[in-house]
Amino acid sequence: MRWALVKVSLAVTAMVVVAFAVPLGLVVKEMARDRAFSNAERRAAGLAPVLAITTDREQLQRAVATTDDGAEGRLAVHLPAPGEPGGEGEEIGTRRASDEDLATTRSLGRATIAEVPGGSALLQPTAVSSGQVAIVELFVPEGEVSNGVATAWLVLAAVGIALIVGSVAVADRLGLRMVQPAQRLARAAHELGEGKLGARVREEGPPELKSAAVAFNSMADQVVQLLANERELAADLSHRLRTPLTVLRLNAASLGSGPAADQTRAAVEQLEREVDTIIRTAREAKPQTQATTAVAGCDAAEVVRERMDFWSALAEDEDRKVRVAGIERPVRIPVARPELVAALDALLGNVFRHTAEGTAFSVDLHNGDDAVIILVSDAGRGIADPAAALARGAGSGRAGSTGLGLDIVRRMAESTGGDVRIGHSVLGGTEVRIWIGLGERGARTPSGRRGRRRAR
């Protein structure tokens, strides 16, 4: 917008300057020409009284010399031939006009201007004492005709350039006054989109942009309030779980000893820790004012081994066959350990919740050059609508499903530049394929897909 205003101002001012400067320059040139020939007419008229009294050559020569003083022979007098009207007689001074020009002046009976080498000649007819007509010729050099024109044109050009520069400067200042509030508004919107909830805009500038800034600040305040309300709601709902968790913990303590009892107590303790974490996070969360820092990451192979050790005991109780592959070597990924644990527990919990006892499942970890792929497959009946299953809160169409488990997995993958796909596994059931981007290697390819090549 700023440069558009500058260009418009430049074009309009240039047209105005040209529209006025060119005619004014031509007028200046014409005025200089009129001034030069007006001066020549006055000088030529100075010989009229002398010619009216006498035509004596010596007296006329003295008069011509006096009138032509310092003019370098510009003045000449063409006397008529005695007794021959219109005939050529004596000439006093330096002649430049042709016979044809002189004859034309005598026939017209008025002053004329003839073009001669180096300039122009003013031919002024004057009556002499004998009643005939003599012609006074005054040479006007070209430099005298255009005297001062170049200077005037330079002044006009300088004034025109100054007007153009001034208008451009004023337009630039006005454009900057309009553009800066718009830039601040765009920058604040970008920061708010990145999660910096403290971003606000100064309410200044043109009325339209000031109104937009007021609306943006009001929207940002409402977003902060809504998020605060959601955090309070999450904390309150999580706090309500403490009572049933206390009952579970007391019942688990009375189970005695044994692998199943130990696993139950460990699960209850983990659930209590997760609820406490949710409450603390919801209570202590504040609007983000800086960009999110990079996470340290974790070893995906170690996390898979740990979680499979936990779920394998339950799989053994339900007579499920379990296969794990790709966890022999460390596999570093840019995902925090708790996030990967939550994602794996969500997927494995879905397997136990939505497939019959005895249904086999597997977890495969593939380490590629630009992505890490985690495959969780089962031999169940599959998911009829994968798109709906990935939608937050849509559920899978089965009892007891909220649809949030797969959303946890999707958000974890997308935070690294990857994504989640649901398809059919080689076991005959559902296969959830998680692509986890590896930093710059997980950047978008020219086709718009995230990097997932050469996984092994």
C-alpha positions as CSV (number, residue, x, y, z in Angstrom):
1,M,0.0,0.0,0.0
2,R,2.8,2.4,0.9
3,W,4.5,2.0,-2.5
4,A,1.2,2.2,-4.3
5,L,0.5,5.6,-2.8
6,V,4.0,6.8,-3.7
7,K,3.5,5.7,-7.3
8,V,0.1,7.3,-7.6
9,S,1.5,10.6,-6.1
10,L,4.5,10.4,-8.4
11,A,2.3,9.9,-11.5
12,V,-0.2,12.7,-10.6
13,T,2.4,15.2,-9.7
14,A,4.4,14.5,-12.8
15,M,1.4,15.0,-15.0
16,V,0.5,18.3,-13.2
17,V,4.1,19.5,-13.6
18,V,4.2,18.6,-17.3
19,A,0.8,20.2,-17.9
20,F,1.9,23.5,-16.4
21,A,5.7,23.6,-17.0
22,V,5.6,22.9,-20.8
23,P,3.1,25.8,-21.6
24,L,4.9,28.1,-19.2
25,G,8.2,27.3,-20.8
26,L,6.8,28.1,-24.3
27,V,5.4,31.4,-22.9
28,V,8.8,32.3,-21.5
29,K,10.4,31.7,-24.9
30,E,7.8,33.8,-26.7
31,M,8.2,36.6,-24.1
32,A,12.0,36.6,-24.6
33,R,11.5,36.9,-28.4
34,D,9.0,39.7,-28.0
35,R,11.3,41.5,-25.7
36,A,14.2,41.3,-28.1
37,F,12.3,42.6,-31.1
38,S,10.6,45.3,-29.0
39,N,14.0,46.6,-28.1
40,A,15.0,46.5,-31.7
41,E,12.0,48.5,-32.7
42,R,12.8,51.2,-30.2
43,R,16.3,51.5,-31.5
44,A,15.1,51.6,-35.1
45,A,12.6,54.3,-34.2
46,G,15.5,56.4,-33.0
47,L,16.5,57.1,-36.6
48,A,13.0,58.2,-37.7
49,P,13.4,61.9,-36.7
50,V,16.8,62.1,-38.5
51,L,15.4,60.6,-41.7
52,A,12.4,62.9,-41.5
53,I,14.8,65.9,-41.6
54,T,17.6,64.9,-43.9
55,T,18.9,62.2,-46.1
56,D,22.5,63.5,-46.2
57,R,24.8,60.5,-46.1
58,E,27.3,62.0,-43.7
59,Q,24.7,63.1,-41.2
60,L,23.0,59.7,-41.5
61,Q,26.3,57.9,-41.0
62,R,26.8,59.9,-37.8
63,A,23.3,59.1,-36.6
64,V,23.7,55.4,-37.4
65,A,27.0,55.3,-35.6
66,T,25.5,57.0,-32.6
67,T,22.4,54.7,-32.6
68,D,24.5,51.6,-33.3
69,D,27.1,52.4,-30.6
70,G,28.5,49.1,-29.2
71,A,26.1,47.0,-31.3
72,E,28.9,45.7,-33.7
73,G,27.3,46.9,-36.9
74,R,23.8,45.7,-36.4
75,L,22.1,48.8,-37.8
76,A,21.7,49.7,-41.5
77,V,19.6,52.2,-43.5
78,H,18.4,51.6,-47.0
79,L,17.6,54.9,-48.7
80,P,15.4,55.1,-51.8
81,A,16.6,56.2,-55.2
82,P,15.9,59.9,-55.8
83,G,12.8,60.3,-58.0
84,E,12.2,56.5,-58.3
85,P,9.5,55.3,-55.9
86,G,10.4,51.8,-54.6
87,G,13.9,51.9,-56.1
88,E,17.0,51.1,-54.2
89,G,19.3,54.0,-53.4
90,E,22.2,54.2,-51.0
91,E,22.9,51.9,-48.1
92,I,24.4,53.0,-44.8
93,G,25.7,50.3,-42.4
94,T,26.0,46.6,-42.7
95,R,23.3,45.0,-44.8
96,R,21.9,41.5,-44.1
97,A,18.4,41.4,-45.5
98,S,17.8,40.4,-49.1
99,D,16.3,42.6,-51.8
100,E,13.2,40.5,-51.7
101,D,12.7,41.1,-48.0
102,L,13.3,44.9,-48.5
103,A,10.7,45.0,-51.4
104,T,8.2,43.1,-49.3
105,T,8.6,45.6,-46.4
106,R,8.1,48.6,-48.8
107,S,5.0,47.0,-50.3
108,L,3.4,46.2,-47.0
109,G,4.3,49.6,-45.4
110,R,4.9,48.0,-42.0
111,A,7.7,46.4,-40.0
112,T,8.6,42.9,-40.9
113,I,11.0,40.3,-39.6
114,A,13.3,38.4,-42.0
115,E,15.3,35.4,-41.2
116,V,19.0,36.0,-41.9
117,P,22.2,34.0,-41.1
118,G,22.9,34.1,-37.4
119,G,19.6,35.5,-36.3
120,S,16.8,37.8,-37.6
121,A,16.5,41.2,-39.1
122,L,13.9,43.8,-38.2
123,L,12.9,45.8,-41.2
124,Q,11.2,49.1,-40.2
125,P,9.9,51.4,-43.0
126,T,10.4,55.1,-42.3
127,A,9.3,58.2,-44.3
128,V,12.1,60.5,-45.3
129,S,12.0,64.3,-46.1
130,S,11.4,63.7,-49.8
131,G,8.2,61.8,-49.0
132,Q,9.7,58.4,-50.1
133,V,10.2,55.4,-47.8
134,A,13.5,54.4,-46.3
135,I,14.0,51.1,-44.5
136,V,15.9,50.9,-41.2
137,E,17.4,47.4,-40.7
138,L,18.3,46.2,-37.3
139,F,20.0,42.8,-36.8
140,V,18.9,40.7,-33.8
141,P,21.2,37.8,-33.0
142,E,19.7,34.4,-32.1
143,G,21.3,34.6,-28.7
144,E,19.5,37.8,-27.9
145,V,16.2,36.3,-29.0
146,S,16.6,33.3,-26.5
147,N,18.4,35.4,-23.8
148,G,17.3,34.1,-20.4
149,V,15.1,31.3,-21.8
150,A,17.6,28.5,-20.7
151,T,17.8,29.9,-17.2
152,A,14.0,30.1,-16.9
153,W,13.6,26.6,-18.2
154,L,16.2,25.3,-15.6
155,V,14.3,27.1,-12.9
156,L,11.0,25.6,-14.0
157,A,12.6,22.1,-14.2
158,A,14.0,22.6,-10.7
159,V,10.7,23.7,-9.3
160,G,9.0,20.7,-11.0
161,I,11.5,18.2,-9.6
162,A,11.1,19.8,-6.2
163,L,7.3,19.5,-6.4
164,I,7.6,15.8,-7.4
165,V,10.1,15.0,-4.7
166,G,8.0,16.8,-2.1
167,S,4.8,15.0,-3.1
168,V,6.6,11.7,-3.1
169,A,7.9,12.4,0.4
170,V,4.5,13.5,1.7
171,A,2.9,10.4,0.1
172,D,5.5,8.1,1.7
173,R,4.9,9.6,5.1
174,L,1.1,9.2,4.7
175,G,1.6,5.7,3.4
176,L,3.8,4.8,6.3
177,R,1.2,6.2,8.7
178,M,-1.3,3.8,7.2
179,V,1.0,0.8,6.7
180,Q,2.6,0.7,10.1
181,P,-0.6,0.0,12.0
182,A,-1.5,-2.7,9.4
183,Q,1.9,-4.3,9.8
184,R,1.6,-4.3,13.6
185,L,-1.9,-5.9,13.3
186,A,-0.6,-8.6,11.0
187,R,2.4,-9.3,13.3
188,A,0.2,-9.5,16.3
189,A,-2.2,-11.9,14.5
190,H,0.8,-14.1,13.5
191,E,2.0,-14.1,17.1
192,L,-1.4,-15.0,18.4
193,G,-1.6,-17.8,15.8
194,E,1.7,-19.1,17.2
195,G,0.2,-19.3,20.7
196,K,1.6,-16.0,22.1
197,L,-1.6,-15.1,23.8
198,G,-0.1,-11.9,25.2
199,A,0.1,-10.3,21.8
200,R,-1.8,-7.0,21.6
201,V,-1.9,-4.0,19.1
202,R,-1.6,-0.3,19.9
203,E,-5.0,1.3,19.1
204,E,-3.8,4.1,16.8
205,G,-3.6,5.1,13.2
206,P,-6.4,5.8,10.7
207,P,-10.0,5.2,12.1
208,E,-10.5,2.0,10.1
209,L,-7.2,0.4,11.3
210,K,-7.8,1.7,14.8
211,S,-11.2,0.0,14.8
212,A,-9.5,-3.2,13.6
213,A,-7.0,-3.0,16.4
214,V,-9.7,-2.6,19.0
215,A,-11.6,-5.6,17.6
216,F,-8.3,-7.7,17.6
217,N,-7.5,-6.8,21.2
218,S,-11.0,-7.7,22.2
219,M,-10.8,-11.0,20.4
220,A,-7.5,-11.8,22.0
221,D,-8.9,-11.0,25.5
222,Q,-11.8,-13.3,24.8
223,V,-9.5,-16.1,23.6
224,V,-7.4,-15.8,26.8
225,Q,-10.6,-15.9,28.9
226,L,-12.0,-18.9,27.1
227,L,-8.7,-20.8,27.5
228,A,-8.7,-19.9,31.2
229,N,-12.2,-21.2,31.6
230,E,-11.2,-24.4,29.8
231,R,-8.2,-24.9,32.1
232,E,-10.4,-24.4,35.2
233,L,-13.0,-26.8,33.8
234,A,-10.3,-29.4,33.1
235,A,-8.8,-29.0,36.6
236,D,-12.3,-29.3,38.2
237,L,-13.2,-32.4,36.2
238,S,-9.8,-34.0,37.0
239,H,-10.2,-33.2,40.7
240,R,-13.5,-35.1,40.7
241,L,-11.5,-38.3,39.8
242,R,-9.7,-38.2,43.1
243,T,-12.5,-39.8,45.1
244,P,-13.0,-42.9,42.8
245,L,-9.2,-43.2,42.5
246,T,-8.9,-43.3,46.3
247,V,-11.4,-46.1,46.4
248,L,-9.5,-48.0,43.7
249,R,-6.2,-47.5,45.6
250,L,-7.7,-48.9,48.8
251,N,-9.2,-51.8,47.0
252,A,-5.9,-52.5,45.2
253,A,-4.1,-52.5,48.5
254,S,-6.4,-55.3,49.7
255,L,-5.6,-57.6,46.7
256,G,-2.7,-59.2,48.4
257,S,0.4,-60.2,46.5
258,G,1.0,-61.5,43.0
259,P,1.8,-60.1,39.5
260,A,-1.8,-59.1,38.8
261,A,-2.2,-57.3,42.1
262,D,1.2,-55.5,41.6
263,Q,0.2,-54.4,38.1
264,T,-3.2,-53.1,39.4
265,R,-1.5,-51.1,42.1
266,A,1.1,-49.7,39.7
267,A,-1.7,-48.8,37.2
268,V,-3.6,-47.0,40.0
269,E,-0.5,-45.1,41.1
270,Q,0.2,-44.1,37.5
271,L,-3.4,-42.9,37.1
272,E,-3.1,-40.8,40.2
273,R,0.1,-39.2,39.0
274,E,-1.5,-38.4,35.6
275,V,-4.5,-36.8,37.3
276,D,-2.2,-34.8,39.5
277,T,-0.2,-33.7,36.5
278,I,-3.4,-32.6,34.7
279,I,-4.6,-30.6,37.6
280,R,-1.2,-28.8,38.1
281,T,-0.8,-28.1,34.4
282,A,-4.4,-26.7,34.2
283,R,-3.9,-24.5,37.3
284,E,-0.5,-23.2,36.5
285,A,-0.8,-22.7,32.8
286,K,-0.4,-19.1,31.7
287,P,-0.7,-17.3,28.3
288,Q,2.3,-18.1,26.2
289,T,4.4,-15.0,25.5
290,Q,7.4,-16.6,23.8
291,A,7.9,-19.2,21.1
292,T,7.7,-22.8,22.2
293,T,11.2,-24.2,23.0
294,A,12.4,-27.3,21.3
295,V,11.9,-30.5,23.3
296,A,14.8,-32.7,24.3
297,G,13.3,-35.8,22.6
298,C,13.6,-39.4,23.7
299,D,14.6,-42.9,22.7
300,A,11.6,-44.4,20.9
301,A,13.0,-47.9,21.2
302,E,13.3,-47.7,24.9
303,V,9.8,-46.3,25.4
304,V,8.3,-49.0,23.2
305,R,10.2,-51.7,25.2
306,E,9.0,-50.2,28.5
307,R,5.3,-49.9,27.4
308,M,5.3,-53.4,25.9
309,D,6.6,-54.8,29.1
310,F,3.6,-53.2,30.9
311,W,1.0,-54.3,28.3
312,S,2.4,-57.8,27.7
313,A,1.3,-59.0,31.1
314,L,-2.3,-58.1,30.4
315,A,-1.9,-59.6,26.9
316,E,-0.8,-62.9,28.5
317,D,-3.8,-62.9,30.8
318,E,-6.1,-62.5,27.7
319,D,-4.2,-65.0,25.7
320,R,-3.1,-62.5,23.0
321,K,-0.1,-63.1,20.8
322,V,2.3,-60.1,20.8
323,R,5.1,-59.2,18.3
324,V,7.6,-56.4,18.7
325,A,10.2,-55.4,16.1
326,G,12.8,-52.7,15.5
327,I,13.6,-51.9,19.2
328,E,17.1,-53.5,19.2
329,R,18.9,-50.1,18.6
330,P,18.3,-46.7,20.0
331,V,16.0,-44.5,17.9
332,R,16.0,-40.8,18.8
333,I,12.9,-38.7,18.0
334,P,12.0,-35.1,18.7
335,V,9.2,-36.0,21.0
336,A,9.0,-35.7,24.8
337,R,8.9,-39.0,26.6
338,P,5.6,-38.4,28.3
339,E,3.9,-37.6,25.0
340,L,5.2,-40.8,23.3
341,V,4.1,-42.8,26.4
342,A,0.6,-41.3,26.2
343,A,0.4,-42.0,22.5
344,L,1.5,-45.6,22.8
345,D,-0.8,-46.2,25.7
346,A,-3.7,-44.7,23.8
347,L,-3.2,-47.0,20.8
348,L,-2.5,-50.2,22.8
349,G,-5.5,-49.4,25.1
350,N,-7.7,-49.2,22.0
351,V,-6.5,-52.6,21.0
352,F,-7.4,-54.2,24.3
353,R,-10.7,-52.2,24.5
354,H,-12.0,-52.7,21.0
355,T,-10.8,-56.2,20.1
356,A,-11.9,-59.6,21.5
357,E,-9.7,-61.5,23.9
358,G,-7.2,-63.6,22.1
359,T,-6.8,-61.1,19.3
360,A,-3.1,-60.8,18.3
361,F,-1.4,-57.4,17.8
362,S,2.1,-56.1,17.0
363,V,4.2,-53.0,17.4
364,D,6.9,-52.2,14.7
365,L,9.5,-49.4,14.9
366,H,11.1,-48.3,11.6
367,N,14.0,-45.8,11.6
368,G,14.3,-43.9,8.3
369,D,16.6,-41.2,7.0
370,D,14.0,-38.4,7.4
371,A,11.3,-40.0,9.6
372,V,10.6,-42.6,12.2
373,I,7.5,-44.9,11.6
374,I,5.6,-46.6,14.4
375,L,3.1,-49.3,13.3
376,V,0.5,-50.6,15.7
377,S,-1.4,-53.5,14.1
378,D,-4.0,-55.9,15.3
379,A,-6.0,-58.9,14.0
380,G,-9.4,-57.5,14.9
381,R,-12.4,-56.4,12.8
382,G,-10.8,-53.1,11.8
383,I,-12.2,-49.5,11.8
384,A,-15.1,-48.9,9.4
385,D,-14.6,-45.1,9.1
386,P,-10.9,-44.1,9.7
387,A,-11.5,-40.4,9.0
388,A,-14.2,-40.2,11.7
389,A,-11.9,-42.0,14.1
390,L,-9.2,-39.4,13.6
391,A,-11.6,-36.5,14.2
392,R,-11.3,-35.1,17.7
393,G,-14.1,-36.3,19.9
394,A,-15.9,-38.1,17.1
395,G,-15.4,-41.5,18.6
396,S,-15.1,-44.8,16.8
397,G,-18.7,-45.7,16.9
398,R,-18.1,-48.2,19.7
399,A,-19.3,-48.0,23.3
400,G,-16.9,-46.4,25.7
401,S,-15.0,-44.4,23.0
402,T,-14.5,-40.7,23.1
403,G,-12.2,-40.4,20.1
404,L,-9.6,-38.5,22.1
405,G,-7.0,-41.3,22.1
406,L,-6.3,-41.1,18.4
407,D,-6.3,-37.3,18.6
408,I,-3.5,-37.5,21.2
409,V,-1.5,-39.6,18.7
410,R,-2.3,-37.2,15.8
411,R,-1.2,-34.1,17.7
412,M,2.0,-35.8,18.8
413,A,2.9,-36.7,15.2
414,E,1.9,-33.3,13.7
415,S,4.1,-31.5,16.3
416,T,7.1,-33.0,14.5
417,G,5.9,-32.4,10.9
418,G,4.4,-35.9,10.5
419,D,0.9,-37.3,10.5
420,V,-1.2,-40.4,11.3
421,R,-2.8,-42.9,8.9
422,I,-5.3,-45.7,9.6
423,G,-5.4,-48.7,7.2
424,H,-5.7,-52.4,7.1
425,S,-2.9,-54.5,8.7
426,V,-1.3,-57.7,7.4
427,L,-2.9,-59.4,10.5
428,G,-6.3,-58.6,9.0
429,G,-7.4,-55.8,11.3
430,T,-6.5,-52.2,11.9
431,E,-3.1,-50.7,11.3
432,V,-2.2,-47.3,12.8
433,R,0.8,-45.8,11.0
434,I,2.6,-42.9,12.8
435,W,5.1,-40.8,10.9
436,I,7.4,-38.8,13.2
437,G,9.4,-36.1,11.4
438,L,13.1,-35.8,12.3
439,G,13.7,-32.0,12.3
440,E,14.9,-30.6,9.0
441,R,14.8,-34.0,7.5
442,G,11.0,-34.1,8.1
443,A,10.4,-30.9,6.0
444,R,7.8,-30.9,3.3
445,T,8.8,-32.3,0.0
446,P,7.9,-30.5,-3.3
447,S,4.7,-32.5,-3.6
448,G,3.5,-31.2,-0.3
449,R,3.8,-34.5,1.7
450,R,6.0,-34.7,4.7
451,G,9.3,-36.6,4.3
452,R,8.7,-40.3,4.8
453,R,11.2,-41.8,2.4
454,R,13.6,-44.7,2.8
455,A,12.1,-46.0,6.1
456,R,13.7,-49.3,6.9
